[in-house]
Amino acid sequence: MIIKLPKLIFFLFFLTLVNFSNTFAEDSKVNEISKNLRCLICQGQSVYDSNSEFALSIKNLISSKLAAGDSEEDIYNFLKSKYGDWIIYEPGFNKFTLVLWILPLFLFIFGGLLIVRKVFINRSLK
Amino acid sequence: MKIRLSFIFIFILITFILLVFFKSLFEDKSYVPKKINNKIENISIKEFHSDNNLQLKNLFDNEKYIIINIWASWCLPCRQEHQYITILSDTNNLKIIGLNYKDKKNNAQKFLNELGNPYDIILKDLDGTKSIFLGAYGVPETFIIDSELNILKKYIGPINSENVIEIKKLFK
């Protein structure tokens, strides 16, 4: 009995740990998804940050959808169909957001070219 | 040549930015999502008294349209809105479904005892997930839905006397 007790304690500890990590894993997935969602009725907060009824409902929905086996993508698509693209922080690539995506790239390349020109011209002058 | 190129670039950039700002001056600031799917899935929601699951399509008997009103006893604007829902309930051919949002049954019942029950059927959304299928932001909200479960009209926030007249016209 004396020998068995530590084993039992170890077993219970192990069980708690597994249980804890499972709950934690599911929670972290909910957190991960809700960090990418904009709380539509709060100013400048994500669903993850907010404790408004709206945000709490969305978090509940994410947990139940994950438990039902839906993927992250399915959840985003579902919420987009209900609330529009605005609910997702990262804007999708479509004709409305084309300038948004292309302009920084364009500025980066153009700026780079300017720098390269300047450096080479300066060098050739030397 | 070097100066001229960067000058042209800066000029174009500034013109572009000014153009964007100028255009936004006249834009409506409120956010209205464009690509929204107005069709609701035929989900089942628990009935308030019996706890039986009811599918949305089963809410329709012969009606072409029904009204769904999201309410809660803890929501102050709902209290204010209740008189208008009551007026609507007196209109013929108008079926009003109440969706009790994140509420305690006792409190909801007290609310109805005090202010009257204008609803033909009451459903309950305990964790707020059912309202998301309607695309709701909170309470109160009112939806006009056709028998194919398309949202035809949506009132965010409490409805007022003007909305009542508008809805009555629609259902004439």
Contacts between the chains, C-beta under 8 A, distances in Angstrom:
chain1	res1	chain2	res2	distance
A	40	B	137	6.0
A	41	B	137	5.3
A	41	B	138	6.2
A	52	B	138	7.8
A	53	B	101	7.9
A	53	B	102	6.3
A	53	B	128	6.3
A	53	B	138	5.8
A	53	B	139	7.7
A	54	B	128	7.8
A	54	B	137	5.7
A	54	B	138	5.5
A	56	B	128	6.5
A	57	B	102	7.7
A	57	B	127	6.8
A	57	B	128	2.8
A	57	B	129	6.0
A	57	B	131	6.5
A	57	B	132	5.9
A	58	B	132	6.6
A	60	B	127	4.5
A	60	B	128	6.0
A	60	B	129	5.1
A	61	B	128	7.8
A	61	B	129	4.5
A	61	B	132	5.2
A	64	B	129	6.1
A	79	B	132	7.8
A	80	B	35	7.8
A	81	B	36	7.0
A	81	B	37	4.0
A	82	B	36	7.0
A	82	B	37	7.0
A	82	B	132	6.3
A	82	B	133	7.3
A	82	B	135	4.3
A	83	B	33	6.2
A	83	B	36	7.2
A	83	B	135	6.2
A	84	B	33	2.6
A	84	B	34	6.7
A	84	B	35	6.1
A	84	B	36	5.4
A	85	B	33	7.3
A	85	B	35	6.8
A	86	B	31	6.3
A	86	B	33	6.0
A	110	B	9	7.2
A	114	B	6	6.9
A	117	B	2	7.5
A	121	B	2	7.1
